[in-house]
Amino acid sequence: MAVLKVTFTKTNRDKLAQVLWVLNWVSVVTGVTLFSLGLFLKVEIEKRRELMSKEVDSVPNMLICVGLTACTINFLGGKICYDCVDTTKFLRWKLLMLPYIICTFFFTFCILMGALMCYSMRNDLEESLFLGLRDAMRYYKDTDTPGRCYIKRTMDMLQMQFQCCGNGGYRDWFHIQWISNRFLDMTNSEVVERLRSNVEGKYLINGVPFSCCGLHSPRPCIQHQITNSSAHYNYDYHKEELNLNRRGCRQALLEHYTQIMQSIGLIVLIIWLFEVSVLTGVRYLQTAMENVLRCGDPDSESDGWLLENSIADTARYNFNIIKNLGKCYQVDDDPNIDVPSTSQQAQENVPLKQIPVAR
């Protein structure tokens, strides 16, 4: 029994073909949209590539590939649907319709995977940002080292643009040396004592770079001796709210990219639903046109369906096809496979009759 069978008249088939022709061209536009979204996400990631420890390009690359594929498949689908108005033109596509539908089905599955990947990318992105920001803070002072001289500017711009500080917070700067030795007075006993105060010989202070200062604070920024209340007038470290950016840059960037990816994921999910509806219409058109050819009357009514048999029968039929394909590659282990049979030997021993030659 066919699944979701619908009866189409000649007029209904023509209208369905025309509507699908328009929808396929709309799907070409959605393919361009997918490509643009993937390209936009890739550019956004490339802007802060130096702050990530590993590549996280799987989602944008997939969106770009799916977008290009969508343009090709839907362009072909528009041509097929346009020719389905005429029965004679449909004959050219009859053998290609089912492979086209199968390929489009797997293509829509890839779109769904792209939408799900947009929502599952957060964990990989968070790990990459954590390691990347940690290394960037370590190299903050290396303004005279080739390949790292741009890190200071990148971190300062990041902290001012996103109003964040450090990796997980402003205290992260307390545990690294972010002031280069070039700018330290080695003749100062306090500096030397601070360098000797830790095993690694780093100049550690309870201060942060200027870019951590809050833009909306009414008080001049306190970026040095932050935890020393007596070092500043009318200042209590435990009670007064610091005029520094409290949020860590990892959290700020993660929220920024998560918002982008959730928006893209929602758009891709809507495109997936649209492609599934178009694919359903093409399947109805294909089965209806094939039944018209069986009837032999182009103006007669015909039935269209999603599956010719029930879901269980269709699954069993496809399973048997796969099972039979596997048998084609089995090797016969019969030891007598190369031994000629008795009938073959008897035929070989029969003397050939001589054909008389006319004289």
N, C-alpha and C positions, 0 to 999 in steps of 0.2 A: 504494500500500500504506500502510495507516494506521501511524502511529508509536506504539509502546507501547500496543497494543490490549489491552483487558481485557474479559472477558465478565461481565455482572452479571445476577444473578437479581432477581426482584421484592424479595425480602428484603434482598439486598445493596444494592440501590438505596435502599431505605428507611433502612437503617442508615447508609449513606453520607450521605444527606441530614440525618439526625439528628445525626451526628457533626459535619458541617460547620456545622450550626446552632449547636452548642455552641462550636466553634472560632471562628466569626465573632464570637460574644459575647466570647470571650477576646481576640480581636483588637481589639475595642472598648476593652478594658482596656489593651492594648498601645498603642493610640492615645492614651489618657489618659497613659500612661507617657511616650510621646514628647513630648507637650505639656509635661509636668512637667519633663522633662529640659531641654528648650529654655528653659523659664521659669527653671529653676535656673541654667543657664549664663548667661542674660541678666542675672540679678540679680548673679551673681558678677563679671561684667564691669562692670556699672554701679557696683559698690562702688568701683572704682578707675578710673573713667572719666577723672578729671582727670590720671591718670598715663599716659594713652595719647594719642598724637597724632592718631589717626584712628579711625573707628568700625570695629569688627570684629564686627558683629552678624549677618553673613550666616549663620553656622552656627546660632545660637539661633533666629533668625527662621525659617529653613527647618524646623527641628525643630518649632517651634510650628505652622507651617502644615501640615506633614505629619501631625502628631498630630491636628489638628482634621479633616483630610481622612480620616484613618484611621477616626475615629469614625463619620463619615457613611457611608463606603463599606462598612465592615463591618456597620453597622446594617442597611443595605439588603441586603447579602449574607446576613445571618441571616434576613431575611424571605423572600428568594428560596428559600433552602435549606429553610426550614420548609414552604413551599408546594409544593416539589418532591415531597413524599411523595404528594400527590394529583395524578394526571395532569391532571384538569380544571383545577385551580388553576395548574398549570405553564403552561397555554396563555396565561395572562395575562402571563407573563414570557418567553415563548418568543422574541419579537422583541428583547427587551432583554438577553437573556443574553449574546450575543456582544459587543455594545458594552460591557456591564458588565465582561466578562472583559478586553477590550482596555484599558479605562480602568484596571482594577486592575493590569494588567501594567505600564503606564507609572507607576502609583503606586508599585509595588514598586521600580521603577527609581529613583524619587526617594528612596526610603528608603535604597537602596544608595549613592546620591550623598551623602546626608546623613552616612552612616557614613564614607565616604571623606573628606569635607570635615573631619570631626573630626580626622583624622590629618594633613591638609594645611594646617591653619590655623596651624601653628607659625611658619612664616616670616613671615606677615603680622603675627602677634602680636608676634614679636621686634622687627620694625622699628618697630611702633607703640610698644612699650615703650621702646625705645632713645631715640626722639625725645621721647616724653612725659616720661621720667625726666630727660632732659637739660634740658628746659625747666623742670621742677619744681625742679631743683637751682638753676637760675638765679634763680627767683622765691622761693627759700627765705627770703631776707632781707626780702622786701617784705611785712612784716606790717602795714604801714600803708596799703597800696595796695588799693583796692576791687577785689574779684574775685580777689585773690591772697593775702588775709590768712589763708586756710585752708591754704595750701600747706605752711607750716612744720609745722603739726600733722599733716597727712597724711603727710609724709615721715618725721617722727619716729615716728609710729605704725607705719608700714610697716617702718622699719629695726628697731624693737624687736620687732614681731610676727614677722617673718621672719628676724630676726637676720642682717641684711645691712647693707651700707654702700656708698653711692654708686651709680653706674650699673653700671659694670663692676668696681668695687673701691673701697677707701677712698681711694686716691690721686686719684680724680676730684675730691674736695673741695679738693685743693691748687690746682686750676687755675681756681677760681671764687671770687668774693667771696660768702661765705655769712653774713657779719656786716654788718648794716645800718650806714650812716654815722651814724645817730642814736646808736649806742652806741660810737662812736669818739671819743676825746679828741683833737681837732684841735690842741690846744696841746702835745701830746706830740710831741717831735721824732722819735721812733722811728716813730710812726704816720704822720707826714707824709712821712718818708723812704721808708717802705714804699709809700705811695700814689704817690710819684714814681718808684719803681723800675721801673714798667712803663708801657708806652705808653698803655694804656687807663685808667690811673689807678685801678686796683682794689686793694683791700686783700687781698692774697693771703698766706696763711699755711699752714704745713705742719701743719694741725690739722683736726679733724673735729667735727661736732656730737656732743653727749652721747649721742644715740640710737645711735651707732655702737659704743658700748662693749659688750663682751661680758658677758653676764649671769652667766656661770659662771667668770669670771676671779677668782682669789684676790687679785690685786693691785688697788689703786685704779686707776681708769681713767686712762690717759695719753692725752689727746686733743689736747694742744697740744705743739708742738715734738717731734713724733713721731720725726723723723729726726735729732734732736740728742741723742746719747747722754749728753753731759756735763750736760744740763739736768736729769737725773733721777738719783736715787741708785740705785746698783746696777742700772744699766740699760744694755744694749748693744743698740742698734737692729739690728745685723747678726746677732747670735746669739740673742737672746731672742725668743721668740714673742710677738707683739703681743697685747695684751688687747683687740683690736678685732675686729669681725666682718669676716672676710676675704672672704666671698662677696658679689658684687655683687647689687643688688636686681633688676636685669633678669634675671639667671639664676635668682634665687629665685622671682620671679613666673612666669617661663617654665616652670619645673619644676612650680609649683603648678597653672597652667592646663593644662599638658600632661598631667599626671596625671588631672585632671578630664575632659579631652577624650578621652583614651584609654579611660577607663572608660565614658564615654557612647558612644563609637564602638563598643566591644565589645557593649554592650547593644543598640544600634541594629542592629548586624550580626546578632545573634541574632533580633531582631524581624523583620528582613528574611528570614531563612531560614524563620521560622515563617509569614510572609505568603506566601512562595513555595509552601510546602507546602499551605496553604489554597487558594491559587489553582489549584494542580494538581488538588486534589480537586474544586473547582467545575467545572473544565473537563471532567473525567471525568463528573460528574453531568449536565452540560448535554448532552454528546454521547450519553450513554446514554438520557436522557429523549427526545431528538429521534428516536433510532432506535426507541424504543417507539411514538412517535406514527406513524412510518412503517409499523410492523407492524400497528397498529390493535388490538393485544391488550395491555392494561395489565399483565397477569400474565405476559407472555412474557419470555424472556431478551433482552438487548440488549447490543450492544458499545459500549464507550466508549474514547476515545483522546485523545491530546494534539493530534495533527495528522491530518487525514483522509488526506493524501497525504504523500509523503516530504518531507524538509526542502527539497531542491532544487526539487521541483515546487511546493511552497508558496511559496518565494521567487520562482520564475519567474512564478507566477500573480499574486502581489501586485505584482511589477514591471510586468507587462502592464497591470494596473489603473491604476497610476500613470501609465504611458505613454499609455494611452488618455485619461486625464483631461487630460493635457497637450495632446492633439490637439484637445480641445473648444474650447480658447482660441486655436487658430491661425486666422489671417485668410486667406481665399482671395485670392490675388493675380491671379486670372484677370481680364484687362481686359474680357472679354465677359460678366462675371457678371451685369450689369444689363441686357444686351441680350436682348430677347425672342427666343425660338427661332422657327424657321419654322413649326412645328406650331401654336405659340400664335398666330402672325399669321394662319394659315389659318383657325383656329377663330374668330378675331375677325372675319374677313371673311365668314363664312357668314351669310346673311340669316336672321333669325329668322322662323319660320313663325307666321302669325297664327292664333290659336285661334278657331274659329267660335263665335259667341255664339248660344245658343239663343233663338229668338223664339217 
